[in-house]
Amino acid sequence: MKKILSMLLSLTLFAGFLFAGDITMSGSTTVFPIAQLAAERFMDKNPDISVSVRGGGSGVGISDIILGRVDIGNASRQIKNKEIKQAKENGINVIETAVANDGIAIVVNLSNGISELTLEQVKMIFTGELNNWKQLGGKSMPIVAISRDVSSGTFEVFKELVLKGGKVREDALLLASNNAVASNVAETPGAIGYVGFGFLSDKVKALNIDKVVPSEKTVNDGTYKIARKLYMYTNGAPKGEVKSFIDYILSDEGQAIVKETGYIPLK
């Protein structure tokens, strides 16, 4: 009898969490849709293999790999040097596999008349230098900044590429998933947030940044600057069932899943 895919998207780190199944993974909520759909399709092709998928954020996925809790740690940022050092101290040889490309879209509520910002303006909003949409040519309305929490790989990339080391404003709402950010922006007039391309919908407005439309084309040609790769981390080079699963994601069929979930294939 086919084992059941665990699709629980956990948004916090549960210490000592143990998985049942042949392949276990946790981490990035950005990578989660790819991992979940790929797991479903992979198990359809391999009914004797169980794949368990959990979210929690990139920090959780990398931590789980470092502590030997999972077979695959999903991340929307690269592992840090201090994390590699910690892994080695635990006897873990972390290997990185890029599985997709992604852009980080800056999104606002549909009622917002603003359609584009500069990268510098986005920085000024999220560091607290700009507080009202009127300062940007919009209606007089307080800016509600919605950010990811510190365990998020999306936050780490946003901090590097947009904030450039600056600190997020103290009144920003910090949320634990891309979906939570998108939902809050959709429900809050005056809100602005940022999400992976896979979480774009007709419920929020994605802004042009420096006059560049956020799209697969502009990410691939390098003109859209808020872009990154998505990763799966393993202990050592993937082998056995884990290798089969990662090879599946890297295959033409797997990369079609990447595109189906709203992200950008590697090739």
N, C-alpha and C positions, 0 to 999 in steps of 0.2 A: 504494500500500500504506500502510495506516495506520501512522503513527509510534508509537513505544512510549512510554508514560508512565513517566518515571523516578520511582520511589516510594522512593528511598533516603532514609531519615530519618537525616541526618547529625547527630551530637550535638556536633561540634566545628567550629570555624571553620577552613576550609581557605583560606588566603590565595591569591588569584589564581584561585579556582575558576571555571571557565567552563562554561556550559550550552550544549547544542545544543537547538534547538527554537524555535518561534514565540513562545511565552509562557514566561517563566522566573520562578520565585519561590522564595524561601527564607525561613527565620525561625522564628517561634514554633511550638513543639511543641504548644501548645494549639490553634492555628489549623490545624495540619497535617491532622487528620482531615477538617475541613470542606473545605480546599483540595484534598486528595487525591480525595475522593469527587466533589466538584464538577468537578474536572478530568476524571475518568473519564466522568461523564455529559455534560459539555460536549463532549468529543471524540467521544462516540457520536453527538451531534447535528451535529458539525462535523469529519468525518473528515480534512479537509485541514489542520486546525490541530493542532499538537503543544503539549502543556502539560507542562512539567517542574516537579516539586515537590520541594523539599528542606527539611529542618528546620534545626536548629542553635541555636534560641533567638531571642527577639525582638531581642536585641542584634545578632545576625548578620543578621537580615532588614533591620533599619534600616541597619546598616553597609553591606550589599550595595547598598541603594538609593543611599546617599550616595556610594558609590564607582562607581556605574553598572554594577554586575555583573549585576543582575537587572531584570526589568520590574516585579515586585511584591515588596515586602518585607512579610512577615506579622508582626504584633506583637500581643501581648496586653496591651500598655501603650501609652500615648501617647508620641510622640516627644518628646525633651527639647529645651529651648531651645538647649543647646550643640550638639546634633546637627543642629538646623535651621541654626544658624550655620555648622557645618562643611559641610553640604550646599550652602549658598549660596556658600561659598568654592570649592566644586567645580563651580559652575554648575548645581547640581541644585535644582529647585523642588519640594520635597516636598509632595504632596497626600495628605490623609488621607481614607479612606473606611471608615466603620464597617460591618461586615458581620454582626455578631451580638452578642448579650448573653451574659454568662456569670457564674456565681458561682464562688468559690473555696471548695471544701468542705474542712473539717478532718476528716481520716480517721484511724482507729485500727485496730489488729488486731482481728479478730473475737472473739478471746478476752478482750478488754478489757470489763469490766463497766460502764465509764463510757459514758453515752449523751449527755450534754450538758455543755458548759462555758460560761463567760462569755468574752467577748472579752478581758477583762483576764486571765483565767486562761490563755488561749492565749498571750497576750503573755508572761506570766511563765514559761510552759514554754519558749518559744523563746528567751528571753533568759537562761535558766539559773537563774531564781529558784525554780523548782519542779523537783525532780529525781526524785521518786518518786510513783507513782500513789496511794500511801497518803495523801499530802498532799491529794488531791482526792476522798477517799472510796472509792478503789478498793483493790485488793490491794497488798500490799507488793511492788513491782516497779519496777526502775529505768526511768525515762522515756528512750526512745531517740528523739531529735528528728531528723526527716528533712526537709531543706529543699531548695529549688532553688538552683542556682548563680547567680552574680552576672550572668550574661548573660541570665538569664531574665526575661521580662516579668512572669510570675507572681510571681517573687520581689520585683520592684519594687513591684507592687501590694500584696502581702502586707506588705512592709516599711512602706508608707505607711499602709495601713488597719488593720493589726494591731499591728505593732511600733511604729508612730508615731515612727520615727526611731531606735529602739533597735537594738542589734547582736545578730545571731544568736549564740547560745552557741557557744563554741569547739569543743565536742565534737559539734556537729551534723554529720550526714552530708549533704554537699552533692552533689546529683545533677543530671544534665543534661536530664532530661525528666520530664513528668508520668507517663508509663508506668513509668519507673524508680522514682519515688516510690511509686506505687500498689503495684508489685510488692514493693518492700522492706517496706512497711507490712504487706502481706498475709503476708509470710514471717517477720516479726519480732515476737514477743510483746513488749509494752511500747512498740511504735513508735507515733509520731504524725507525720503529715505533712499536706500540703495539695496539692490537685489541682484542675484545672478540672472543671466538671460532666461534661464529655464523657468523663472517665476514671473515673467512678464505676462500681462493679460490685458483685456480691454477694460479692466476695472481701475487701472492706474495709467498715468501718462509718463512715458519715458522721455526724458529731455535730451535734446541735442547738446553736446558738450564741445565748446570751441567750434561751433558750427558743423560738427560731425555727427551724423546719425548713428546711434548704437545699433550695429547690425553684424551679421556674419562677415560680410564683405569688408567692413571697416576694421573689424578685429583682425582679420587675416592680412589686410594690407598695411596694418600698423597705424592707420590714421586715428582710430579710436584708442585713446591712451589708457583707459581704465580696463585693462585686459589681463588675463592670467591663464595658466594651465590648471587642470584638475588632476589629482593624483590618487593612486592606491599604493600604500606602503605595506611591505611584507618583511618577515624575518628571513633574510637570505633570499636568493633568487627564487621566484615562484616555482613550485614543483607539484607534481601529482594533481589532485583535483583543483587546487588553488591555481596552478598554472593553466589548467584547462579553462577555468572561468575567466581569468584575465586575458588569455589568448582569444576567448570568445568576444570579450569587449573590444579588443583591438582588431578583430576581424571586420570584414565589410558589413556583415549583419550586425555586429555589435556597434559599429560606428553609425549605422543607420538608426540604432536605438538612441545614441547620443543626440542625433539630429531630431528624432521624434520627440524627445523630452525637452527640446528647446535650446540645446547647447550646440557647440560647433565641433564637428569631427576633426580629428588630427590630420586627416588626409582627404 
